[in-house]
Amino acid sequence: MSRATDEPSACGHCGIPARVHYQQWIEPVGWHQWAAPTTTQILARMKDRRTACTNPTTKESQ
């Protein structure tokens, strides 16, 4: 489960940050501890966050 606002270093399985992860359950993996994201996941999350910052969804000039 990946969201555009995931921290780049969040869990590789579910996208929850390490400091609040504890033990989580998701369908494809089951119960799991925090797992380091892959380099590809980190890069994709960084790109998603940058895109979200540069392309806001709300229009201020209406």
Summary of the structure (lengths in Angstrom):
residues: 62
radius of gyration: 13.8
end to end distance: 33.5
largest distance: 46.1
contacts: 132
relative contact order: 0.23
helix: 32%
strand: 10%
